[in-house]
Structures are given as structure tokens and as C-alpha cells.
């Protein structure tokens, strides 16, 4: 299997961690987003959206992080990341969808304004008015996740799942984006648990970090 990634992409880190947990070997191909390699015809032929990650398994090409996480997890005969029981699987799917619809969009303005735009546009100051308007949405989604984590160690029970890998991905940049989670102790403990997984550590280490 080939996996096209950018090493600083949270979604790519989540997919890499999933593959390591289920011990699925990958041939990793780097796409330099900052150099515009995602717009080259050769890459657009793989993913017309011009985004990473992309998984290629023989003739089968798969893009969209959630789909890739589900595909990789399903390759594990022990079902460690995606149990086969219908209710458990539906619960994981629910939180994956919530991450796409609510959690990541609530984090995105802070990461974009305080980290990505700074990297791409240099001295441009963050739009603090936008961030002030975005804070209430972030508070709401964080409170929902904090409440869910009062029920179990991980989002969908006492075992890590692809829901945890997905939801813990963007928060790797919370310190650089000055996102304050100090009012949410369960969320902080959960993030530490996911980010401390050996498979996550390898996937996000060294060159995987984006300098603020």
C-alpha cells in the first residue's frame, strides 16, 4: 500500500498511527504542500481535490481521512480500532462524523489564523475579531467532548479507536494555536493518552512537526 502524506498534516499523522497499530506496512510518499506539489497533474490524477492523505492499494485509490481510517482499521483481524459489533461501530462512526462536522471546524480558525497563515503569509497578524467570534463554538464542542470523556477513558469506551485518532489529530497544534484546554481536565488526560501511544509518537515525531 502507498500512502501520500505531508508530514505536518494532523490527518496524515492519524492515518500513520492507525496503520502502525494494526501493523499494516505502508510505502509513504511525501507531498510538499508548501511547494504546491498537491496541484501537479500527477497528484491530481490520484486525488482531484489536491489534498492528503491518499491511500493506494493496488488499483484501489482512496481519499478522505475518515474513509482511509476505516479501511485500515478493517484490515485488522483483531478489530482493535474498529470493532465489528454494530452498536460499537455505529458509536465510532457517530464521533467520526461529529469530528468532521463540529470538532475540527471549531478548531480550524485558531490553527489557521495563529499557525498556518503565519507560516504561509509571514507577518500577517491573526484576525483576533474572527477568533473572538469563534471562541463560543470552540467552548461548546470542547464541553461536549469533555462530557463524553467522563464516561470512559477513550471517546467510545476503554479502548482506543479510530475515533480517538481522528479527534486527537488537530489538537497536536493547540499549543502553537494558543488553544487553552486547561478548563477541561478529562480532555487533557485523553489527549495525553492518545498522543503518548508509541504508534502516535513515531508518526508525529521529528520532521512531523510544523514550526510555529
N, C-alpha and C positions, 0 to 999 in steps of 0.2 A: 504494500500500500504506500502511496505517496501522499504527503500532507504538505500543502503550500501554506506557509505562515509568514507573519512578521513577528520577530521575537519579542517585541514590546506589546503586542496585542493581548489584552486580557482573555479574549475568546480563544485565541490560539493556545495560551497557557492552559486554559481549562481542558481543551481537547488533548493536548500533550499529556497532561496529568491523567486523564481518563485512560488513554492508551497505555500508559505505564502501569496503572493499577491493574488493568486486565491483561497486562503483559503482551500487548499487541505490537509487534515491531513495525516501525514506520520509517520510510525514507523521507526525511524532512528537506523540503526545498524552500529557501528563503526568498521572499518577495519584498524588495525595498520600497515601502510605501512612500517614504520621504523623497525618493528619487523618481517616483511616478511609474515604477515598473508594473503596477497593477493596471495601467492603461495601455500597455503594449498589446498588440493584436494577439500575440501568442498566449498571453494570460487571459484576455477577454474571451478567447475561444474556450477556456476552461471554466471561467465564471464571468458571464456577461455583465454582472453587477460590479466587477472590479474590486472585489472585497476578499479578505481572508478571514477564516481558514477555508480551504477547499480540500476535500479528500478524494483521491482517485484510487479505486480498487479495480484494477484491470480496465475493462471498458466502462465501468460504472463510475460516474463523476458526481460528487455530492457536495453542494454548498448549503450554507446556513448552519450556524453553530449548533442549534438545538438538534437538527436532524443528524449532524455528524456525531454528537454526543450519544444520541440514541442508537445509532448504527454501531458505534464502537462498543457501547455497553452490551448490546445484544450479542456480540461475539463471545462474551464470557460465559462459559458453561455453568459457572457457579453463581451467575447473576448477582454479582456483588454491588454493582452500581445501578441496576435496573431490574428489580425483582419481577417475577412472572405473575404473581398474584394480581388479579385485576384491580382491586382497590388500592393496593400499594402503587401499582404502575400509574393508575389514574391520579393519585395524590402527587406523585412526582411530576406528571405531565401538567397538573394544575400549577405547580410552583415554577416550572419552566416557563409556562405561558405568562404567569404573573411577572416573572423577571423581565421578559421581553416587553410586556405592556405597561408595567408600572415601575419596577425597581430600577432597571437600567436607565430609563428616561428621566427618573428623578435625580440620578447621579450625574448624568451626562453634562448638564450645563456647567457644573463645577469643574469637572475634568477638562471640558473643552476650554472654558474661559481661563482657568488658572494653570493649565498644563499644556494642552495640545496647541492652543493658539499662541501661547508664549513660545513654544518650540518652533512653530511654523512662521510666526509673524514678529518674533523678536520683542521689541519694546512696547508693543500694544498693550495697554492696561486692560485688565479684566473689566467686563461690564458688570459692575457691582450692583447696579439697579436691577439688572436681569437676575442676578443671583439672589438678591433680597426677595424678589417675587417668587423665585423657585424654592426658597427655603421651606415654606409651609408644605409643599408637596413632598419634599425630601423627609420632613419630620413625620408626615403621615405614613409614608411607605416604611420608614425605619421602625416606627412604632408597631406596624403590622408584623414585621419580621421579628422584632423583639418579643412580641406576644406569642408568636408561633414557637419561638425557641424556649419559651417557658414550659413547653410540653415535652421536649426531648432534647437530646444533645445535638442532633442534627435536624435539618428542616423537616424531613419526612420520617423521623424515627431515630433510633440509636445507632444506625449505621450510615456512613457517608453514601450519598447517591449522586447522580449527575445533577440533581437539583442544587446540591451544595456547591459543586464545582462551578456551575453556571452563575449562581448568585454571589459567590465569593470572588468572582473574577475581577470585575471593575473596581471593587474596593481595594485592590492592591495599590491603587493610586490615590486613595483617600488622604494619606498624609501630605502628598505633594499638592493635592487639590484643596487642602485645608478643610476637609470634611470632618467635623467633630462628632465622634460616636461615644464620647465619654458618658453621656446620659443613658447609654444602652449597654449595660454590663453583659447581658447574655449574648448580644450580638458580637461584642468584642471577644468574648471567650470562644464563640463559634468561629469567628474569623481566624483567630489564632490556631484553633484546632485544624481547620482546613488548610491554612497556609503553612502549617507545620508538618503536613503529610510529606513523607520522603519523596513521593512522586511529584508533589507540587513544588517542593524545594528545588528539585533537579530541573523541572520545567520552567521555573521562573528565575533561576539564578543567573548571576554573572551578566552576560550580554543581554539577558532578557529584560533588564530594567531600562526604563526611559528616564534619563536625567531631567530633573525639573528645570 
